[in-house]
Amino acid sequence: MDRKEFKLGLIGLGEMGKNLALNIGDHGFPVAVYNRTYAKTKQFMEDEVKGQAIQAVASLEELVKLMPRPRMVLLVVSSGPAIDNLIEELLPFLEPDDLIIDGGNTFFRDTDRRERTTAEKGVLYLGMGVSGGGFGARFGPSLMPGGSSKAYERVRPILEAISAKVDGDPCVTHLGPGSAGHYVKMVHNGIEYGLMQLIAEVYHLLKLGLGLNNDELHKVFSRWNQNKLNGYLMEITSRIFLKKDDQSSNRLIDQILDQAGQKGTGLWTSINALELQVPIPNIVLAEMMRDLSGQTEERQGINQIFHKSDRYLSKDREKVTAHLEQALYCGMILTFSQGLALLREASRTYKYDLVLQEVARIWRGGCIIRSALLEDIRSAYKKQPDLVHLLMDPNLAEKVRSSQKALRSAIKTAMGLNIPTPGLAASLAYFDSFCSPRLPTNLIQAQRDYFGAHTYQRIDRPGFFHGQWNRE
Ligand code: NDP
């Protein structure tokens, strides 16, 4: 193969890297690949490369030398220090105008720092979120690149070719400068946490509260997936119930421990939202429920004291199932609303200049949160690019208005059955709080002024006041 063809070098042949390499190769772009553990590279070349123009190399120096200038190096490795080390090792071989792309789940502040470091040598930098798991990486992910426009234009033909397509429209766009891409991916994952928590709660209610077996659960989720709840998470959920366990006579779902971990993006979203003072209760709650699920000693001890596992079944199967469909839909709209509200504020604070219509557009395909709802969200921002909050879009407002009663009913049913639904409850509390003409925060102002002289504001006069609370 002509060595001049290799404009792109890919580092990291883990789950995502190897699938991206094959995807890039399938689209006719020759790619040179390197992995720290060479045995993996060898195995990849032998077992998985089938005619694509993929060339394996054994060192970073070899990788860089194989490519003509300006070079593009795509990192698909574990986030954190591995990226810093690789940049440090690569920079001596790279020259001005070469480009490094970090395709991992990187904390956005690290991306800003690394862009500054590479810029000192004139090397361009893109931080790119990739969503869709291994399958998406192989056959079409949603790509969320951020950094300079010049860097994006360089790699754009490859990204557009390998990304997922919705009606021929590639699920990739230049999101903004600096860490815009990794920020959007972080919030994507935060929304993913929120949606998964809601789906899990509804599963719990259907199973424990209505007594549905796995076949029935499959049918309900499949049916819901045909309608307005259509989306990737619904699709895989419906399939999960059918999977047989190969080590017992049960379905696999019933053999899986009820503890969920996380790798950081949900936590970063939650911390950053608190810093930016944007309420995202569904996402924070989802993060906390995963933490709670892992507290086995506490769960066992407290359960023994309160014996809360006594359950009885609701007799209103059809009615409750119908409520749950609406409740889930309402909760999902409210979860997306929180994530998009965070993006809006982050765009202002970090000067990303995000076009939220574009964010919704590239999330419609390839990624984990792809769903029919994103078409509504996209058209909301298309009609009104400066929309203050998604609930102020007439179409989405109507959808929430018509489903919020069912959300209320579903929560009441769950409470009556002793089944925790904190995500559904957080959705409703978020909605009710925004709808309240007056919140009880006047009392909080009064308390703060009482004990700490923090002053309060009045409804009838501007300014800050301090009350003499101990006087009559
Ligand atoms: P894997 O665990 O499958 O692979 C990790 C890769 O990173 C391996 O190639 C490994 O090399 C390499 N690596 C780790 N540490 C170093 C280091 N210090 N120096 C050089 N190479 C190193 O990870 P994934 O492919 O799943 O993930 C890659 C990135 O993509 C991560 O940032 C992840 O968060 C992100 N991501 C993952 C998704 C998924 O569904 N898996 C979805 C979206 C994003 P070696 O073989 O030598 O160990």
Boltz pocket constraint, residues with backbone or C-beta under 6 A from the ligand:
constraints:
  - pocket:
      binder: B
      contacts: [[A, 11], [A, 12], [A, 13], [A, 14], [A, 15], [A, 16], [A, 17], [A, 35], [A, 36], [A, 37], [A, 40], [A, 76], [A, 77], [A, 78], [A, 79], [A, 81], [A, 82], [A, 83], [A, 85], [A, 86], [A, 103], [A, 104], [A, 105], [A, 106], [A, 130], [A, 131], [A, 132], [A, 133], [A, 134]]
      max_distance: 6.0
